[in-house]
Amino acid sequence: MRKRVYDRVHTPGLLRSLFEHVRGREQMLVRGFGHWPLLLVSFPPGGREAADELRESWLHTLPSLQTPEAEPYHRILSRLPVIVVVLLRSRNVCTCLGHHHPMGTESRLARRLAVDAGCEVGEIDLAWESIRDWQPQPLASLASGVTPNSFARLHFRAALLTVLLLHELEHLAFPDREESSVRNASDEFYTYLLGDLLRQEGAPGFGMLR
């Protein structure tokens, strides 16, 4: 998912791949509920906080959402592979917030996992620092009752879950879906989700996000 221009396919550069191989990566397995896929989160040194935030968003924030706002992700989750590899990077050279990886462009990790598990494995990547900086709408002024640190935390959770679910996983589940429709849905979901998180924090003005 780009900030301005959107790409559908991306292959990491040779230097980045070599750098990540030298530094090493850690993995975190995040189980979902019912038909939800397993997330295998792969992250470099320094990415533990983002991986933990992704796990909390997947296990706690997402299940707490109510219909009708929750309906889009139910349709997406039911179409995903049993296992989805999530490659976390601080930033992408191309400035994209993330990418889904079509069949044939997956990492060695995803290919090896598919062979070992004997099932289909999907893969996406997320650039957590770019997602943290992403502001699809000027909403900060509405969070007057929340401290700057709290708002930054809530924004990051809403943005991370939005890019994960209603963009990259949606492309993975519906590879032929038009970019414009995915982007509009993800912006609306972010607005709803941030408003819900602000409401839970007791911030005045959260209702204006609805």
C-alpha positions in Angstrom: 0.0 0.0 0.0 1.6 3.3 -1.1 1.1 6.7 0.4 0.6 8.2 -3.0 1.1 5.7 -5.9 0.0 2.1 -5.2 1.9 -0.9 -6.4 0.5 -4.4 -6.4 3.7 -6.5 -6.6 7.1 -5.9 -5.0 10.3 -7.9 -4.8 12.8 -7.0 -2.1 16.2 -5.8 -3.4 19.4 -7.9 -3.2 21.1 -5.6 -0.7 18.1 -5.6 1.6 17.8 -9.4 1.4 21.5 -9.8 2.2 21.3 -7.3 5.1 18.4 -9.1 6.6 20.2 -12.5 6.2 23.2 -11.2 8.1 21.3 -9.6 10.9 18.9 -12.4 11.3 15.1 -12.3 11.9 12.9 -13.6 14.7 9.5 -15.3 14.2 6.3 -15.0 16.2 3.3 -17.3 15.6 -0.1 -15.6 16.3 -3.1 -17.8 16.4 -6.5 -16.5 15.5 -10.1 -17.6 16.2 -12.1 -20.2 14.4 -11.5 -19.9 10.6 -8.9 -17.1 11.0 -5.5 -17.9 9.5 -2.4 -18.3 11.6 0.0 -15.4 11.3 3.7 -16.1 11.2 5.2 -12.7 11.9 8.8 -12.4 10.9 10.7 -9.3 12.1 14.3 -8.0 12.3 16.1 -6.8 15.5 14.3 -3.7 16.6 10.9 -4.9 15.4 9.7 -6.6 18.5 7.4 -3.7 19.5 5.7 -3.6 16.1 5.3 -7.4 16.2 3.8 -7.2 19.7 1.4 -4.5 18.6 0.4 -6.5 15.6 -0.4 -9.5 17.8 -2.4 -7.4 20.2 -4.4 -5.9 17.3 -5.1 -9.3 15.8 -6.0 -11.0 19.0 -7.9 -8.3 20.9 -8.8 -5.2 18.8 -10.1 -7.1 15.8 -12.4 -9.5 17.7 -13.9 -6.6 19.6 -15.3 -4.9 16.5 -19.0 -5.1 16.0 -21.1 -5.4 12.8 -21.8 -3.8 10.3 -18.2 -2.4 10.5 -16.8 -5.9 11.1 -18.5 -7.5 8.1 -15.8 -6.7 5.5 -13.1 -8.5 7.5 -15.2 -11.6 8.0 -15.5 -12.0 4.2 -11.7 -11.5 3.9 -10.7 -13.9 6.6 -12.8 -16.7 5.2 -10.9 -16.6 1.9 -7.3 -16.5 3.2 -4.8 -19.4 3.3 -4.5 -21.4 6.5 -1.1 -19.6 7.2 -0.1 -16.1 6.3 3.5 -14.9 6.7 3.8 -11.3 7.6 7.3 -9.8 6.9 7.8 -6.7 9.1 10.2 -4.1 7.9 10.9 -0.6 9.3 10.5 0.9 5.8 10.3 -0.1 2.2 12.7 1.5 -0.3 9.7 2.1 -2.6 8.0 4.0 0.3 5.0 1.6 0.2 3.2 0.8 3.5 3.0 -2.8 2.5 2.6 -5.3 -0.3 0.8 -8.6 -0.9 3.1 -11.2 -2.5 1.4 -13.0 -5.4 2.2 -16.7 -6.0 5.7 -17.1 -7.2 7.1 -14.0 -5.4 7.0 -15.3 -1.8 10.1 -15.4 0.4 12.1 -18.6 1.1 10.5 -18.7 4.5 7.0 -18.9 3.0 8.0 -21.4 0.4 9.7 -23.7 2.9 6.7 -23.4 5.3 4.3 -24.4 2.5 6.4 -27.5 1.8 6.8 -28.5 5.5 3.1 -27.8 6.4 1.7 -29.3 3.2 -0.7 -26.4 2.8 -1.1 -23.1 1.0 0.8 -20.2 2.6 0.1 -16.6 1.8 2.6 -13.7 2.4 2.5 -10.0 2.8 4.9 -7.4 4.1 4.3 -4.3 6.3 6.6 -1.3 6.8 5.8 -0.4 10.4 7.6 3.0 10.6 5.9 4.2 7.4 2.5 3.0 8.8 3.2 4.8 12.0 3.8 8.0 10.0 0.7 7.5 7.8 -2.2 9.9 8.3 -5.0 9.3 5.8 -7.1 12.0 7.4 -6.3 15.0 9.7 -7.8 13.4 12.8 -5.4 14.4 15.5 -7.3 17.6 16.4 -10.3 15.4 17.4 -8.4 13.7 20.2 -8.2 16.6 22.5 -9.0 14.5 25.5 -6.1 12.1 24.9 -2.4 12.6 25.6 -0.1 12.8 22.6 1.5 9.5 23.5 -1.9 7.8 23.9 -3.1 9.2 20.6 0.1 8.1 18.8 -0.4 4.6 20.2 -4.0 4.4 19.2 -3.3 5.8 15.7 -0.5 3.2 15.2 -2.8 0.3 16.2 -5.6 1.6 14.0 -3.3 2.2 11.0 -1.4 -1.1 11.4 -4.6 -3.1 11.6 -6.1 -1.2 8.6 -3.1 -1.8 6.3 -2.9 -5.4 7.4 -6.5 -6.3 7.1 -8.3 -4.0 4.7 -5.5 -3.6 2.2 -2.8 -6.3 2.0 -4.9 -9.2 3.2 -7.8 -8.1 1.0 -5.5 -8.1 -2.0 -4.3 -11.6 -0.9 -7.9 -12.8 -0.7 -9.2 -10.9 -3.7 -6.3 -10.5 -6.1 -8.5 -9.1 -8.9 -10.2 -6.4 -6.8 -9.6 -2.8 -8.0 -7.1 -0.8 -6.0 -9.5 2.2 -5.7 -12.2 0.2 -4.0 -9.7 -1.4 -1.6 -8.3 2.0 -0.7 -11.7 3.6 -0.1 -12.7 0.7 2.2 -9.4 0.9 4.2 -9.7 4.6 4.7 -13.3 4.2 6.0 -12.2 1.3 8.3 -9.3 3.3 9.7 -11.7 6.2 10.6 -14.2 3.8 12.3 -11.5 1.9 14.1 -9.7 5.0 15.4 -13.0 6.4 16.6 -13.7 3.2 18.4 -10.3 3.2 20.1 -10.7 6.8 21.1 -14.2 6.1 22.6 -12.6 3.3 24.7 -10.1 5.9 26.0 -12.9 8.3 26.8 -11.8 11.0 24.4 -14.3 13.8 23.8 -15.0 14.3 20.1 -14.7 10.6 19.2 -18.2 10.6 17.9 -17.2 13.1 15.2 -15.3 10.3 13.6 -18.4 8.2 12.9 
